[in-house]
């Protein structure tokens, strides 16, 4: 399900009860199509952790420690320090870019 969030002027994609904030509707629709296609995970041999990382994370404070909260599952993972959290967040963005490039190439989009 995709809904508009007027307070933040963005869209919220809900997958398996997890809300994923998206910059615009087309991003939300694209991620929804990917999640509904069982071949997308199988074709690229993506492990569960990598699939979780593709959808990114937010930096959060959890029990007095820096942590990341994975957007796809809502799982909170404590980390050693904020630098580690930022590295995980940046790596997720890179992983998503790489995933989308491969997806587009394999499906004649790029």
C-alpha positions in Angstrom: 0.0 0.0 0.0 1.2 3.5 -0.9 -0.1 6.6 0.8 0.8 10.3 0.8 2.2 11.8 4.0 1.2 15.5 3.9 3.2 16.4 7.1 6.5 15.4 5.5 5.4 15.9 1.8 6.5 12.3 1.0 5.0 8.9 0.3 4.9 5.9 2.6 5.1 2.4 1.2 3.9 -0.3 3.6 5.3 -3.8 3.0 4.5 -6.6 5.4 3.5 -4.1 8.0 6.7 -2.0 7.7 6.5 1.6 6.6 9.2 2.7 4.2 9.4 6.5 3.6 9.9 7.3 -0.1 10.8 10.7 -1.7 8.2 10.4 -4.3 5.4 8.2 -5.6 7.3 6.7 -8.5 10.0 5.4 -6.1 7.4 3.8 -3.9 5.7 2.2 -6.9 9.1 0.9 -8.2 9.9 -0.7 -4.8 6.4 -2.2 -4.6 6.9 -3.8 -8.0 10.3 -5.2 -6.9 8.9 -6.6 -3.7 6.0 -8.3 -5.6 8.3 -9.9 -8.1 9.6 -13.2 -6.6 12.1 -13.4 -9.5 13.8 -10.1 -8.4 15.4 -11.8 -5.4 16.0 -15.1 -7.0 17.6 -13.7 -10.2 20.3 -11.8 -8.4 20.8 -14.3 -5.6 20.3 -11.7 -2.9 20.6 -12.9 0.6 18.1 -11.7 3.2 20.6 -9.3 4.8 21.5 -7.8 1.4 17.8 -7.4 0.5 17.3 -5.7 3.9 20.3 -3.4 3.1 18.9 -2.5 -0.3 15.9 -0.8 1.3 18.2 1.2 3.6 18.3 2.3 7.2 17.9 5.2 9.5 20.2 6.3 12.2 18.6 6.0 15.6 19.5 6.1 19.3 18.7 2.8 21.0 19.3 1.9 24.7 21.9 4.6 25.1 23.8 3.5 21.9 24.0 4.5 18.3 22.0 2.1 16.1 20.5 1.7 12.6 16.9 0.8 12.0 16.4 -1.2 8.8 13.5 0.3 6.7 12.3 -3.0 5.3 12.0 -5.0 8.5 12.0 -2.3 11.2 14.8 -4.3 12.9 17.1 -2.1 15.1 20.8 -3.1 15.1 23.1 -1.4 17.7 26.5 -0.4 16.3 29.8 0.6 17.8 29.6 4.3 17.0 28.0 6.9 14.7 30.7 6.4 12.1 29.8 2.8 11.8 26.1 3.7 11.5 26.8 6.2 8.8 28.9 3.7 6.9 26.1 1.2 6.9 23.7 3.9 5.7 26.0 5.0 2.9 26.7 1.4 1.9 22.9 0.8 1.7 22.6 3.7 -0.8 25.4 2.3 -2.9 23.9 -1.2 -2.8 20.5 0.1 -3.9 22.1 2.0 -6.8 24.0 -1.1 -7.9 20.9 -3.3 -7.6 18.8 -0.9 -9.7 21.5 -0.7 -12.4 21.6 -4.5 -12.7 17.8 -4.7 -12.6 17.4 -2.1 -15.3 20.1 -3.8 -17.5 18.5 -7.2 -17.1 15.0 -6.0 -17.9 15.9 -3.7 -20.8 15.5 -0.5 -19.0 19.0 0.8 -19.3 
